[in-house]
Amino acid sequence: MTQDIHRAITTTWRQESAKIIGALTRLMRDVSLAEELAQDALVAALETWPDQGLPDKPAAWLMTTAKHRALDRLRHVKLSGDKLEQLGHELDAREAMIVPDFVDDLDDDRAAREIGDDVLRLMFCACHPVLSLEARVALTLKMVAGLTTAEIARAYLQPEPTVAQRLVRAKRTLGDAKVPFELPLGAQLAERLGAVLEVIYLIFNEGYTATSGEQWIRQDLCDEALRLTRMLVRLAPRESEVLGLLALLELQASRSAARVDALGQPVLLLEQDRSRWDAEAIARGLEALVMADRLAADAGASLGPGPRVGPYALQAAIAACHARARRAEDTDWQRIAALYEELAERIPSPVIELNRAVALAMAYGPAVGLELVDQLRDEPALKQYHWLPSVRADLLAKLGRNAEAKEEFERAAAMTGNAREKELLLKRAREQGH
């Protein structure tokens, strides 16, 4: 029972932490303090729920507890006279924002919209240009996506202490700069949009293939990334890359039902039952891609010859190649390899090169792909990236070099933190012995 409750606490926190921190930031006008108060509510849940049992409304319990912590802090400030003016609002006005049945109102459109705006404001606050791009992304992944420091470190292929220090400095910098909790417009919106798009992209990636835990897919993160992207489209409807990201996420998410079997085991792309792909999501994704290309063309860029669209629309074009193929063997791998080459020119990255190697192997044979993979083996950023030995193992197996493939599959399994993925890799390793 205790394990079930702890699992429920973890799940609720991941799903609700951004809303709680956003609401507290609106109340306290201090992101760092808001996160501290939200963490206090989490600790209270860890101390209370195992003894008293799971509340009827866990999310409501966390939100109410966090807001009570905020009120206690504000009352203390009012009584001490310390920093009241800098908090920006009188205590009475803030108390009026907190009603006992706050979470009972969550189904109301106005309340739901307010909470959604809080999350978006929180994201843009964390992506303020006073921070470096790396700090913006790390902080937003922590506060909006609810990722742990370890998960963020894995996403960035960086040491965990480095990421932890970056998060501490980022929160201190935001507090010192007194960054306003608001949605930017005009030039300020454009200035922060790139970091926001990158954060949403990484949130989706963590959900699409979880770096740790028991599940291959974390659907809550995928859904949150899509929701945030749709909100961004409403905020910036003329931005090609916003539409490009929406297209990419819709097309990737369309495969979700086919990516695991009845036991929750991963099903690789080429083995998926494509009849289970979500046709409506594919249609939405392709429509968004057309709109992104049209906006880019209006601005002097396109997917065709000449100036090019941004990296998210390029990745969406790759996903579209898969979506349009009714059977795996119908996939236009040469087109995918060309798109990856263009993507690598736009944003050089060893991870993109690894994906290009897979496309080259599918288009021109495993030996061609393996040649590029072997060039990447000494890349420092890929030293702990389990997909490198995993891809290499797959190509070695296709070339009949089974002993080497077995060793690489085992190495990849040792590097991944996801239980389902580890099982799949060890299974493939065992298959090389037959």
GUVEXKE-989202 format. One record per residue (C-alpha): residue in three letters; y, z, x. Coordinates in nm, 4 decimals, decimal comma, m for minus. Each point is the difference from the previous one (the first is absolute). Layout:
<atoms>
ATOM; ala; Y; Z; X
...
</atoms>
This chain:
<atoms>
ATOM; met; 0,0000; 0,0000; 0,0000
ATOM; thr; 0,2413; 0,0939; 0,2797
ATOM; gln; m0,0599; m0,3367; 0,1672
ATOM; asp; 0,0702; m0,1775; m0,3288
ATOM; ile; 0,3258; 0,1919; m0,0415
ATOM; his; 0,1099; m0,0742; 0,3555
ATOM; arg; m0,0806; m0,3661; m0,0598
ATOM; ala; 0,2056; 0,0123; m0,3200
ATOM; ile; 0,2912; 0,1582; 0,1871
ATOM; thr; m0,0124; m0,2699; 0,2670
ATOM; thr; m0,0152; m0,2793; m0,2574
ATOM; thr; 0,2807; 0,1444; m0,2113
ATOM; trp; 0,2179; 0,0512; 0,3059
ATOM; arg; m0,0483; m0,3566; 0,1193
ATOM; gln; 0,0849; m0,1363; m0,3424
ATOM; glu; 0,2915; 0,2297; m0,0820
ATOM; ser; 0,1614; 0,1055; 0,3276
ATOM; ala; 0,2529; m0,2866; 0,0051
ATOM; lys; 0,1132; 0,0806; m0,3553
ATOM; ile; 0,0312; 0,3690; 0,0831
ATOM; ile; 0,1890; m0,0567; 0,3252
ATOM; gly; 0,2219; m0,2571; m0,1702
ATOM; ala; 0,0860; 0,2349; m0,2874
ATOM; leu; 0,0702; 0,2849; 0,2429
ATOM; thr; 0,2159; m0,2226; 0,2193
ATOM; arg; 0,2078; m0,0934; m0,3034
ATOM; leu; 0,0331; 0,3719; m0,0694
ATOM; met; 0,0580; 0,1315; 0,3531
ATOM; arg; 0,1637; m0,3027; 0,1660
ATOM; asp; m0,2110; 0,0680; 0,3106
ATOM; val; m0,3168; m0,1994; 0,0721
ATOM; ser; m0,1360; 0,2410; 0,2598
ATOM; leu; 0,0541; 0,3015; m0,2253
ATOM; ala; m0,1523; m0,1874; m0,2943
ATOM; glu; m0,3154; m0,0725; 0,1973
ATOM; glu; m0,0166; 0,3639; 0,1119
ATOM; leu; 0,0215; 0,1215; m0,3608
ATOM; ala; m0,2594; m0,2532; m0,1123
ATOM; gln; m0,2323; 0,1211; 0,2756
ATOM; asp; 0,0565; 0,3558; m0,1235
ATOM; ala; m0,1266; m0,1103; m0,3417
ATOM; leu; m0,3038; m0,1581; 0,1636
ATOM; val; m0,0761; 0,3231; 0,1859
ATOM; ala; 0,0355; 0,1901; m0,3272
ATOM; ala; m0,2557; m0,2316; m0,1597
ATOM; leu; m0,2404; 0,0499; 0,2905
ATOM; glu; 0,0335; 0,3776; m0,0405
ATOM; thr; m0,0080; 0,0136; m0,3815
ATOM; trp; m0,2241; m0,2721; m0,1386
ATOM; pro; m0,3276; 0,1036; 0,1709
ATOM; asp; 0,0298; 0,3436; m0,1715
ATOM; gln; 0,1567; m0,0956; m0,3332
ATOM; gly; m0,1563; m0,3417; m0,0432
ATOM; leu; 0,1514; m0,3457; m0,0349
ATOM; pro; 0,3078; m0,0059; m0,2297
ATOM; asp; m0,0100; m0,2223; m0,3083
ATOM; lys; 0,2789; m0,2076; 0,1525
ATOM; pro; m0,0232; 0,0219; 0,3818
ATOM; ala; 0,2954; m0,2336; 0,0598
ATOM; ala; 0,2162; 0,2001; m0,2400
ATOM; trp; m0,0998; 0,3248; 0,1719
ATOM; leu; 0,1023; m0,1328; 0,3418
ATOM; met; 0,3298; m0,1415; m0,1269
ATOM; thr; 0,0927; 0,3171; m0,1886
ATOM; thr; m0,0949; 0,2260; 0,2909
ATOM; ala; 0,1986; m0,2118; 0,2439
ATOM; lys; 0,3068; 0,0064; m0,2239
ATOM; his; m0,0250; 0,3749; m0,0427
ATOM; arg; m0,0067; 0,0305; 0,3805
ATOM; ala; 0,3137; m0,2169; 0,0068
ATOM; leu; 0,1736; 0,2200; m0,2578
ATOM; asp; m0,0878; 0,3121; 0,1963
ATOM; arg; 0,1504; m0,1573; 0,3110
ATOM; leu; 0,3150; m0,1016; m0,1876
ATOM; arg; 0,0431; 0,3464; m0,1527
ATOM; his; m0,0263; 0,1498; 0,3449
ATOM; val; 0,2618; m0,2410; 0,1289
ATOM; lys; 0,2308; 0,0799; m0,2904
ATOM; leu; m0,0335; 0,3725; 0,0512
ATOM; ser; 0,0529; m0,0211; 0,3745
ATOM; gly; 0,2798; m0,2523; m0,0277
ATOM; asp; m0,1644; m0,1922; 0,2810
ATOM; lys; 0,0334; m0,3812; 0,0021
ATOM; leu; 0,0586; m0,0198; m0,3740
ATOM; glu; 0,2751; m0,2550; 0,0335
ATOM; gln; m0,2027; m0,2323; 0,2182
ATOM; leu; m0,2851; m0,0031; m0,2532
ATOM; gly; 0,2338; m0,2055; m0,2152
ATOM; his; m0,0643; 0,1420; m0,3505
ATOM; glu; 0,0405; 0,3334; m0,1700
ATOM; leu; m0,3205; 0,1941; m0,0629
ATOM; asp; 0,0536; 0,0068; m0,3742
ATOM; ala; 0,0219; m0,3790; m0,0153
ATOM; arg; m0,3228; m0,0326; 0,1979
ATOM; glu; m0,1833; 0,2605; m0,2045
ATOM; ala; 0,0819; m0,2058; m0,3072
ATOM; met; m0,2031; m0,2849; 0,1503
ATOM; ile; m0,3160; 0,2128; m0,0030
ATOM; val; m0,1450; 0,0642; m0,3419
ATOM; pro; m0,3237; 0,1946; m0,0554
ATOM; asp; m0,1811; m0,2930; m0,1573
ATOM; phe; 0,1273; m0,2518; 0,2585
ATOM; val; m0,3390; m0,1517; 0,0691
ATOM; asp; m0,0879; m0,0157; m0,3671
ATOM; asp; 0,2796; m0,2561; m0,0179
ATOM; leu; m0,1558; m0,2234; 0,2644
ATOM; asp; m0,1346; m0,2387; m0,2625
ATOM; asp; 0,3513; m0,0592; m0,1261
ATOM; asp; 0,1448; m0,3264; 0,1332
ATOM; arg; 0,3193; 0,1632; 0,1220
ATOM; ala; m0,1801; 0,2740; 0,1926
ATOM; ala; m0,2484; m0,2447; 0,1499
ATOM; arg; 0,2857; m0,2301; 0,1044
ATOM; glu; 0,1853; 0,2930; 0,1574
ATOM; ile; m0,3036; 0,0963; 0,2050
ATOM; gly; m0,0560; m0,3614; 0,1061
ATOM; asp; 0,3624; m0,0240; 0,1105
ATOM; asp; m0,0426; 0,3233; 0,1967
ATOM; val; m0,2893; m0,1517; 0,1960
ATOM; leu; 0,1946; m0,3180; 0,0715
ATOM; arg; 0,3085; 0,2016; 0,1019
ATOM; leu; m0,2195; 0,2124; 0,2249
ATOM; met; m0,1358; m0,3130; 0,1646
ATOM; phe; 0,3443; m0,1455; 0,0668
ATOM; cys; 0,1219; 0,3384; 0,1219
ATOM; ala; m0,2865; 0,0217; 0,2490
ATOM; cys; 0,0727; m0,3593; 0,1059
ATOM; his; 0,3659; 0,0687; 0,0832
ATOM; pro; 0,1232; m0,1943; 0,3077
ATOM; val; 0,1000; 0,3266; 0,1688
ATOM; leu; m0,3720; 0,0118; 0,0899
ATOM; ser; m0,1919; m0,2377; 0,2238
ATOM; leu; m0,2275; m0,2452; m0,1811
ATOM; glu; m0,3102; 0,1868; 0,1220
ATOM; ala; 0,1378; 0,3310; m0,1267
ATOM; arg; 0,0971; m0,1490; m0,3384
ATOM; val; m0,3477; m0,1359; m0,0594
ATOM; ala; m0,1812; 0,3127; 0,1193
ATOM; leu; 0,2162; 0,2330; m0,2093
ATOM; thr; m0,0401; m0,2083; m0,3137
ATOM; leu; m0,3755; m0,0251; 0,0424
ATOM; lys; m0,0080; 0,3792; 0,0279
ATOM; met; 0,2270; 0,0830; m0,2940
ATOM; val; m0,0510; m0,2921; m0,2384
ATOM; ala; m0,3618; m0,0964; 0,0625
ATOM; gly; m0,1185; 0,3518; 0,0751
ATOM; leu; m0,1802; m0,1154; 0,3145
ATOM; thr; m0,0902; 0,2594; 0,2594
ATOM; thr; 0,1416; m0,0163; 0,3492
ATOM; ala; m0,3443; m0,1056; 0,1245
ATOM; glu; m0,0169; m0,2879; m0,2493
ATOM; ile; 0,3447; m0,1209; 0,1002
ATOM; ala; m0,0991; 0,0169; 0,3661
ATOM; arg; m0,3068; m0,2136; m0,0707
ATOM; ala; 0,2063; m0,2511; m0,1975
ATOM; tyr; 0,2344; m0,0375; 0,2982
ATOM; leu; m0,2730; 0,0272; 0,2645
ATOM; gln; 0,1964; 0,2833; 0,1626
ATOM; pro; m0,0813; 0,3557; 0,1149
ATOM; glu; 0,0295; 0,2608; m0,2746
ATOM; pro; 0,2372; 0,2314; 0,1968
ATOM; thr; 0,2396; m0,2922; 0,0477
ATOM; val; 0,0133; m0,0619; m0,3746
ATOM; ala; 0,0370; 0,3715; m0,0753
ATOM; gln; 0,3018; 0,0291; 0,2306
ATOM; arg; 0,1521; m0,3128; m0,1525
ATOM; leu; m0,0277; 0,1499; m0,3487
ATOM; val; 0,1664; 0,3258; 0,1023
ATOM; arg; 0,2885; m0,1834; 0,1686
ATOM; ala; 0,0421; m0,2375; m0,2949
ATOM; lys; 0,0363; 0,2806; m0,2548
ATOM; arg; 0,2467; 0,1827; 0,2234
ATOM; thr; 0,2045; m0,3180; 0,0465
ATOM; leu; 0,0190; m0,0654; m0,3744
ATOM; gly; 0,1143; 0,3563; m0,0611
ATOM; asp; 0,2651; m0,0130; 0,2716
ATOM; ala; 0,1293; m0,3342; m0,1313
ATOM; lys; 0,0161; 0,1288; m0,3600
ATOM; val; m0,1539; m0,3233; m0,1272
ATOM; pro; 0,0742; m0,0389; m0,3746
ATOM; phe; m0,2891; m0,0111; m0,2455
ATOM; glu; 0,0786; m0,3305; m0,1695
ATOM; leu; m0,1085; m0,3605; m0,0363
ATOM; pro; 0,2004; m0,2251; 0,2345
ATOM; leu; 0,1623; m0,3215; m0,1186
ATOM; gly; 0,1250; m0,3193; 0,1619
ATOM; ala; 0,0068; 0,0014; 0,3796
ATOM; gln; m0,1450; 0,3526; 0,0152
ATOM; leu; m0,3001; m0,1145; m0,2039
ATOM; ala; m0,0636; m0,2948; 0,2325
ATOM; glu; 0,0340; 0,2279; 0,3028
ATOM; arg; m0,2809; 0,2297; m0,1155
ATOM; leu; m0,2211; m0,2468; m0,1833
ATOM; gly; m0,2132; m0,1044; 0,2972
ATOM; ala; m0,1127; 0,3546; 0,0729
ATOM; val; m0,0705; 0,0651; m0,3689
ATOM; leu; m0,2154; m0,3138; m0,0225
ATOM; glu; m0,1915; 0,1015; 0,3116
ATOM; val; m0,0663; 0,3447; m0,1428
ATOM; ile; m0,1327; m0,1384; m0,3278
ATOM; tyr; m0,2167; m0,2449; 0,1931
ATOM; leu; m0,1503; 0,2834; 0,2064
ATOM; ile; m0,0522; 0,2151; m0,3091
ATOM; phe; m0,1959; m0,2824; m0,1598
ATOM; asn; m0,2024; m0,0602; 0,3163
ATOM; glu; m0,0996; 0,3658; 0,0175
ATOM; gly; m0,1149; m0,0199; m0,3605
ATOM; tyr; m0,1718; m0,3359; 0,0389
ATOM; thr; m0,2121; 0,1166; 0,2943
ATOM; ala; 0,0340; 0,3754; 0,0455
ATOM; thr; 0,0056; 0,1135; 0,3613
ATOM; ser; m0,1838; 0,3227; m0,0839
ATOM; gly; m0,1867; 0,1813; m0,2739
ATOM; glu; m0,2987; m0,0812; m0,2164
ATOM; gln; 0,1415; m0,2970; m0,1919
ATOM; trp; 0,0389; m0,3581; 0,1232
ATOM; ile; 0,2961; m0,0559; m0,2358
ATOM; arg; 0,2714; 0,2461; m0,1030
ATOM; gln; 0,1065; m0,1620; m0,3236
ATOM; asp; 0,2836; 0,2462; m0,0573
ATOM; leu; 0,1796; m0,1252; 0,3125
ATOM; cys; m0,0545; m0,3650; m0,0918
ATOM; asp; 0,1390; 0,0638; m0,3476
ATOM; glu; 0,2994; 0,1918; 0,1369
ATOM; ala; 0,0828; m0,2782; 0,2467
ATOM; leu; m0,0113; m0,2589; m0,2781
ATOM; arg; 0,2139; 0,2172; m0,2268
ATOM; leu; 0,2628; 0,0498; 0,2700
ATOM; thr; 0,0052; m0,3715; 0,0812
ATOM; arg; 0,0549; m0,0912; m0,3651
ATOM; met; 0,2879; 0,2475; m0,0077
ATOM; leu; 0,1453; m0,1651; 0,3108
ATOM; val; m0,0216; m0,3415; m0,1648
ATOM; arg; 0,2195; 0,1338; m0,2798
ATOM; leu; 0,2392; 0,1448; 0,2561
ATOM; ala; 0,0116; m0,3098; 0,2242
ATOM; pro; m0,1204; m0,2991; m0,2097
ATOM; arg; 0,1495; m0,2612; 0,2361
ATOM; glu; m0,1726; 0,1222; 0,3166
ATOM; ser; m0,2790; m0,2384; 0,1007
ATOM; glu; m0,1908; 0,2572; 0,2032
ATOM; val; m0,0081; 0,2484; m0,2874
ATOM; leu; m0,1694; m0,2692; m0,2101
ATOM; gly; m0,2190; m0,0862; 0,2988
ATOM; leu; m0,1207; 0,3575; 0,0271
ATOM; leu; m0,0649; 0,0165; m0,3747
ATOM; ala; m0,2035; m0,3217; 0,0252
ATOM; leu; m0,2001; 0,1377; 0,2914
ATOM; leu; m0,0805; 0,3311; m0,1688
ATOM; glu; m0,0919; m0,1614; m0,3327
ATOM; leu; m0,2350; m0,2460; 0,1716
ATOM; gln; m0,1603; 0,2671; 0,2174
ATOM; ala; m0,0340; 0,2431; m0,2903
ATOM; ser; m0,1676; m0,2701; m0,2110
ATOM; arg; m0,3185; 0,0488; 0,2067
ATOM; ser; m0,0244; 0,3771; m0,0431
ATOM; ala; m0,2822; 0,0051; m0,2565
ATOM; ala; m0,2163; m0,2226; 0,2200
ATOM; arg; 0,0621; 0,1866; 0,3263
ATOM; val; m0,2480; 0,2802; m0,0713
ATOM; asp; m0,3444; 0,0000; m0,1576
ATOM; ala; m0,1323; 0,2356; m0,2672
ATOM; leu; m0,0598; 0,2687; 0,2649
ATOM; gly; 0,3495; m0,0295; 0,1464
ATOM; gln; m0,1218; m0,1845; 0,3080
ATOM; pro; 0,2330; m0,2664; 0,1492
ATOM; val; m0,0646; m0,3632; m0,0847
ATOM; leu; 0,1469; m0,2394; 0,2574
ATOM; leu; 0,2243; m0,2870; m0,1077
ATOM; leu; m0,2505; m0,2815; 0,0456
ATOM; glu; m0,2661; 0,1899; m0,1969
ATOM; gln; 0,2168; 0,0975; m0,2974
ATOM; asp; m0,0705; m0,1132; m0,3551
ATOM; arg; 0,3167; m0,1993; m0,0608
ATOM; ser; m0,0495; 0,0056; m0,3743
ATOM; arg; 0,1014; 0,3667; 0,0247
ATOM; trp; 0,3347; m0,0868; 0,1551
ATOM; asp; 0,2887; 0,0721; m0,2370
ATOM; ala; 0,1206; m0,3404; m0,1223
ATOM; glu; 0,3186; 0,1440; m0,1490
ATOM; ala; 0,0943; 0,1685; 0,3284
ATOM; ile; m0,0674; m0,3274; 0,1832
ATOM; ala; 0,2243; m0,1868; m0,2449
ATOM; arg; 0,2759; 0,2591; 0,0479
ATOM; gly; m0,0351; m0,0233; 0,3763
ATOM; leu; 0,0115; m0,3785; 0,0098
ATOM; glu; 0,3027; m0,0020; m0,2297
ATOM; ala; 0,1800; 0,2517; 0,2238
ATOM; leu; m0,0853; m0,2134; 0,3051
ATOM; val; 0,1513; m0,3089; m0,1650
ATOM; met; 0,3142; 0,2004; m0,0773
ATOM; ala; 0,0161; 0,1325; 0,3579
ATOM; asp; m0,0330; m0,3527; 0,1394
ATOM; arg; 0,2673; m0,1257; m0,2393
ATOM; leu; 0,2428; 0,2743; 0,1025
ATOM; ala; m0,0746; m0,0646; 0,3660
ATOM; ala; 0,0546; m0,3741; m0,0490
ATOM; asp; 0,3345; 0,0714; m0,1645
ATOM; ala; 0,0892; 0,1989; 0,3108
ATOM; gly; m0,1266; m0,2730; 0,2338
ATOM; ala; m0,3580; 0,1121; 0,0589
ATOM; ser; m0,3367; m0,1004; m0,1449
ATOM; leu; m0,3746; 0,0076; 0,0499
ATOM; gly; 0,0100; m0,3671; 0,0956
ATOM; pro; 0,1417; m0,1713; 0,3090
ATOM; gly; 0,3318; 0,1278; 0,1270
ATOM; pro; 0,1407; 0,3534; m0,0347
ATOM; arg; m0,2556; 0,2556; m0,1118
ATOM; val; m0,0289; 0,2804; m0,2489
ATOM; gly; m0,0458; 0,3604; 0,1074
ATOM; pro; m0,3216; 0,1695; 0,1136
ATOM; tyr; m0,0956; 0,1462; m0,3401
ATOM; ala; 0,0176; m0,3384; m0,1706
ATOM; leu; m0,2038; m0,1458; 0,2874
ATOM; gln; m0,2673; 0,2646; m0,0489
ATOM; ala; 0,0120; m0,0667; m0,3737
ATOM; ala; m0,0612; m0,3673; 0,0742
ATOM; ile; m0,3096; 0,1035; 0,1967
ATOM; ala; m0,1193; 0,2169; m0,2891
ATOM; ala; 0,0649; m0,2929; m0,2348
ATOM; cys; m0,2428; m0,2153; 0,1993
ATOM; his; m0,2726; 0,2518; m0,0806
ATOM; ala; 0,1096; 0,0386; m0,3619
ATOM; arg; m0,0138; m0,3746; m0,0648
ATOM; ala; m0,3529; m0,0361; 0,1434
ATOM; arg; m0,2549; 0,0358; m0,2793
ATOM; arg; m0,2763; 0,0413; 0,2563
ATOM; ala; 0,0195; 0,1489; 0,3499
ATOM; glu; m0,1066; m0,3327; 0,1510
ATOM; asp; 0,2963; m0,1729; m0,1675
ATOM; thr; 0,2528; 0,2062; 0,1983
ATOM; asp; 0,2481; m0,2064; 0,2025
ATOM; trp; m0,0465; 0,1848; 0,3280
ATOM; gln; 0,1899; m0,2583; 0,2023
ATOM; arg; 0,3056; 0,0619; m0,2189
ATOM; ile; m0,0483; 0,3765; 0,0384
ATOM; ala; m0,0252; m0,0320; 0,3804
ATOM; ala; 0,3215; m0,2050; 0,0050
ATOM; leu; 0,1795; 0,2571; m0,2143
ATOM; tyr; m0,1133; 0,2814; 0,2290
ATOM; glu; 0,1293; m0,1961; 0,2982
ATOM; glu; 0,3389; m0,0306; m0,1699
ATOM; leu; m0,0086; 0,3681; m0,0914
ATOM; ala; m0,0751; 0,0928; 0,3625
ATOM; glu; 0,3026; m0,2024; 0,1098
ATOM; arg; 0,2220; 0,1851; m0,2458
ATOM; ile; m0,1258; 0,3526; 0,0716
ATOM; pro; m0,2160; 0,0067; 0,3162
ATOM; ser; m0,2724; 0,2596; m0,0454
ATOM; pro; m0,3512; 0,0507; 0,1412
ATOM; val; m0,1197; 0,0859; m0,3525
ATOM; ile; 0,1219; m0,3359; m0,1305
ATOM; glu; m0,1674; m0,1701; 0,2957
ATOM; leu; m0,3243; 0,1764; m0,0902
ATOM; asn; 0,0259; m0,1328; m0,3544
ATOM; arg; 0,0746; m0,3459; 0,1380
ATOM; ala; m0,3163; 0,0244; 0,2096
ATOM; val; m0,2030; 0,0583; m0,3175
ATOM; ala; 0,1603; m0,3027; m0,1655
ATOM; leu; m0,0621; m0,2151; 0,3083
ATOM; ala; m0,3638; 0,1108; 0,0031
ATOM; met; m0,0400; m0,0987; m0,3649
ATOM; ala; 0,1782; m0,3313; 0,0491
ATOM; tyr; m0,1360; m0,1118; 0,3373
ATOM; gly; m0,2973; 0,2222; 0,0818
ATOM; pro; m0,0660; 0,3556; 0,1231
ATOM; ala; 0,0301; m0,0934; 0,3675
ATOM; val; 0,3621; m0,1059; m0,0515
ATOM; gly; 0,0830; 0,3246; m0,1743
ATOM; leu; m0,1827; 0,2108; 0,2591
ATOM; glu; 0,2042; m0,1566; 0,2779
ATOM; leu; 0,3221; 0,1308; m0,1556
ATOM; val; m0,1554; 0,3390; m0,0837
ATOM; asp; m0,1049; 0,0479; 0,3608
ATOM; gln; 0,3590; m0,0641; 0,1072
ATOM; leu; 0,1050; 0,2929; m0,2179
ATOM; arg; m0,2452; 0,2555; 0,1384
ATOM; asp; 0,2496; 0,1414; 0,2505
ATOM; glu; 0,2857; 0,0306; m0,2497
ATOM; pro; 0,1147; 0,3654; 0,0163
ATOM; ala; 0,0877; 0,0031; m0,3723
ATOM; leu; m0,3567; m0,0942; m0,0913
ATOM; lys; m0,1788; 0,2557; 0,2168
ATOM; gln; m0,0765; 0,2212; m0,3024
ATOM; tyr; 0,0095; m0,2771; m0,2600
ATOM; his; m0,3525; m0,0193; m0,1385
ATOM; trp; 0,0492; m0,3477; m0,1441
ATOM; leu; m0,0014; m0,1472; 0,3518
ATOM; pro; m0,3619; 0,0950; 0,0829
ATOM; ser; m0,0944; m0,0642; m0,3633
ATOM; val; 0,1268; m0,3598; 0,0097
ATOM; arg; m0,1464; m0,0534; 0,3442
ATOM; ala; m0,3363; 0,1319; m0,1198
ATOM; asp; 0,0006; m0,2377; m0,2960
ATOM; leu; 0,0728; m0,3013; 0,2197
ATOM; leu; m0,2629; 0,1042; 0,2555
ATOM; ala; m0,2559; 0,0312; m0,2810
ATOM; lys; 0,0816; m0,3510; m0,1239
ATOM; leu; m0,0558; m0,1277; 0,3538
ATOM; gly; m0,3408; 0,1704; 0,0147
ATOM; arg; 0,1072; 0,2544; 0,2621
ATOM; asn; m0,1526; 0,2816; m0,2035
ATOM; ala; m0,0270; 0,2731; 0,2645
ATOM; glu; 0,3694; m0,0316; 0,0817
ATOM; ala; 0,0837; m0,0159; m0,3696
ATOM; lys; m0,1950; 0,3201; m0,0671
ATOM; glu; 0,1915; 0,1829; 0,2718
ATOM; glu; 0,3357; m0,1180; m0,1362
ATOM; phe; m0,0849; 0,0943; m0,3596
ATOM; glu; m0,0945; 0,3485; 0,1193
ATOM; arg; 0,3219; 0,0274; 0,1982
ATOM; ala; 0,2029; m0,1023; m0,3052
ATOM; ala; m0,1853; 0,2541; m0,2158
ATOM; ala; 0,0831; 0,2767; 0,2471
ATOM; met; 0,3702; m0,0903; m0,0164
ATOM; thr; 0,0518; m0,0163; m0,3776
ATOM; gly; 0,0936; 0,3062; m0,2027
ATOM; asn; m0,1148; m0,1464; m0,3324
ATOM; ala; m0,3450; 0,1152; m0,1069
ATOM; arg; m0,0838; m0,3114; m0,2052
ATOM; glu; 0,1053; m0,2319; 0,2775
ATOM; lys; m0,2009; 0,1957; 0,2547
ATOM; glu; m0,3111; m0,0390; m0,2171
ATOM; leu; 0,0550; m0,3758; m0,0258
ATOM; leu; 0,0513; m0,0417; 0,3756
ATOM; leu; m0,3078; 0,2070; 0,0869
ATOM; lys; m0,2030; m0,2020; m0,2504
ATOM; arg; 0,1110; m0,3222; 0,1646
ATOM; ala; m0,0837; 0,1484; 0,3406
ATOM; arg; m0,3528; 0,0767; m0,1168
ATOM; glu; m0,0372; m0,3550; m0,1302
ATOM; gln; 0,0525; m0,1359; 0,3528
ATOM; gly; m0,3261; 0,1596; 0,1081
ATOM; his; m0,2084; m0,2170; m0,2366
</atoms>
